[in-house]
Amino acid sequence: MMMRRVAAESHVPPWLEPLLTTQFFATCPDHADAARSESNLFCLDCPAAAAFCFYCRSRSHSSHRVIQIRRSSYHDVVRVSEVERSLDVSGVQTYVINSARVVFLNERPQPRGGAGKPAASPHTCEICSRSLLDPFRFCSLGCKLVGTKRTLSGGEASASRGGNPTVGSAHRDGAARPPQPSSRRRKGVPHRAPFNS
């Protein structure tokens, strides 16, 4: 049992769990009067896990690996291009936001069903059962972390589910890439009924 726990910890970078529990987008207490004082940055190299702002980065983290957290639909996301050198994000549903591929940090609540609800997706997250757009295994980095810990502590072979759940290893050249998100287009310009005179 102890060996399995050690194996799980070796596959998970020490900064991942603090990243997933950090509160972002508060005003930095040290730079509250500055224009860019929103705490939306996170350092992968510092043991003191806390969100910080643009000015804190230039003062204390200039030579460190820093990622920027962004918001999408009131939830925290990170660009795949910023995190994939330090973290294997394969198997996690990606989305394109502002022309960049992103992944959600944590599980999001399921949308409420009702009249006119679209048909259920055939793809769901293995951990929280959230509907996914594409055939990925997880909806977020948090769910992949839970899945990785389950796999490693249970001794299951990850190949049986078709993919490597390891969270900590970064992509190498030639490594398999996750499927690209579907090219769903927005509806475009809404067509409204003409005004009646």
N, C-alpha and C positions, 0 to 999 in steps of 0.2 A: 504493500500500500504506500509506503514511504517513497519507494522508487517511482511509482506512478505520479505522485505529487511533485517530485523533483523534475520528472520529465515534463509535466504540464507547465511548471514554472519556467523551464528552460525554453519552451516554445512561445512564451508570452513575454514581450519586452516589458521591462519594469515600469515604463511610462504609460502603458496602455490603460490599465485600470484607473489610475489617477486622471488621465485624459477624459475617460468616459463619465467620471463623477464630478468634474470641474464645472462650476457655474461660469458661463461666459456672458459678455455684453453688459456688465456693470461698468459704471464709471470708475476709472482708476483713481484711488484715493490720493496718490502722489501727484497726479497731473489733472486734477478735476477741472481746472480752468482752461486747459489746452484744447485745441480744436479736435485732435485725434486721440482722445483719452478713453475711448471704449476698449475694455479689456477683452480682446478677441484673438490673442496670440497665445501659443503654448510652446514651451521649450521641451524638446525631447532629450536634452542632455543634462538638465538640472534636476537634482533630487527633490527640490522643493517644488512640488506640483501646484501651480497656481496660474490663473490667467493673468495676462499683463497687457499693457498698451504699447503703441508704436514708440513712445518715448522711452519706456522701460527697456524695450528691445535694444535701442541704440546705446543705452547706458550700460546694461548688464548682460546682454545676450548676443552681442554683435558677431561673435565667431561660432555661435551654437546653431544646431539644427532647430529651426523654429517653423511651426506651421500656423497658418491663419484659419480660424474657424469662421464660417459664414452661416447665415440663416436662410432657411428655405421653409416656407409654410410654418413658421414659428418653431422650427427644429434646427438643431446644430448639424452642419455638414462640413466636410473637408474635401478639398480637391484631391482627386486620385493622384494627379501629377506631383503634389506636394508630399504625399505620405507613402507612395508605393516604393520608394527607395529604402524605407525603414520598416515597412509593414506589408505583408502579403494580404492583399485585399481580394484575391480571387474567391469566387463563390458569393460575393456580396453584391446585391443589386446596385447598379450604378444608374445615375440619372444625369441628363445634360441640363445644366442651369447656366445661363449666360455664356454659352458656348464652351463650357468646361464640364468634364465628367466629375461627378461628386458622389460620395457615399455618406449616408446618415451615420452619426455617431451612435445613437441609441435607438432602441425600439420605439415606434410611434403607436399611439392608440389606433385601433381599427376604425375606419370611417363607419358612421352609423348607416345602417340600411334603411330603406324606406321605399315609397312608391317611386317607380322609375329607376330603381337600382340596377346597374348593369350586371350582366351575367358574371358569376364568380370566375375568377382566374383559375386555370389549371395548375398554376405555379404558386406555391406558398412557402413561407419561411419555415424552416425545420424547427425553430424554437418557439416563435410566437404565433405561427399560422397566419401571419399577415399575407394578403394577396400580393403577388409580385407580377411585374409586367413581363418578365422574361424568365427563362429557366435557370435562375440562380438558387442557391441554397439558403441564403440569409438575407434579411432586410436591412441589417445594419452591422457595424463593427461590434457592437455590444452583443448581438445575437450570435455572431461568429465566435466571439470569445467564449460564450456559454457552450456552444457546440464543440469547440476545441477542447475545453476542459472536460466535457462529458466523454468525448471520444478517447482522450488520453487517460482519464481516470478509469474508464470502463474497459480499456484495452481493446476496443473495437478496431477493426481494420478500416481505415478511412477509404480505402479503395473500393469497398463494397458499396459506398454511396456515390462513387464517381467524383472524386476530387480530393484535394489535400486541404484539410481544415486548419493546418498550421497557421497561426496568426502571426508569429514572429519573424518568419523568414521572408526576406525581400525577393522580388522577382529578379531573376538573372536573365541575361540575353539568351534567347531561344526557349525560355520557359513558356509553358502554355499560358495564354492570356484568357481572362474571363470573356464570355460572349459579350459583344457590343450591345448597347441598349437598342431597342427597336427604334426605327426611324418614324416615330409617330409625329404627325404634324398637328399643329393647332388648327382649329376650324377656320381661321382667317377672319375676314370682315363679316360681322353679323349682318344678316339680311332682315330688315325690319319691314313691317307692313307700312305702306305709304299712308300719309296723313289724309284723313277724309276731310273734304271741305264742306 
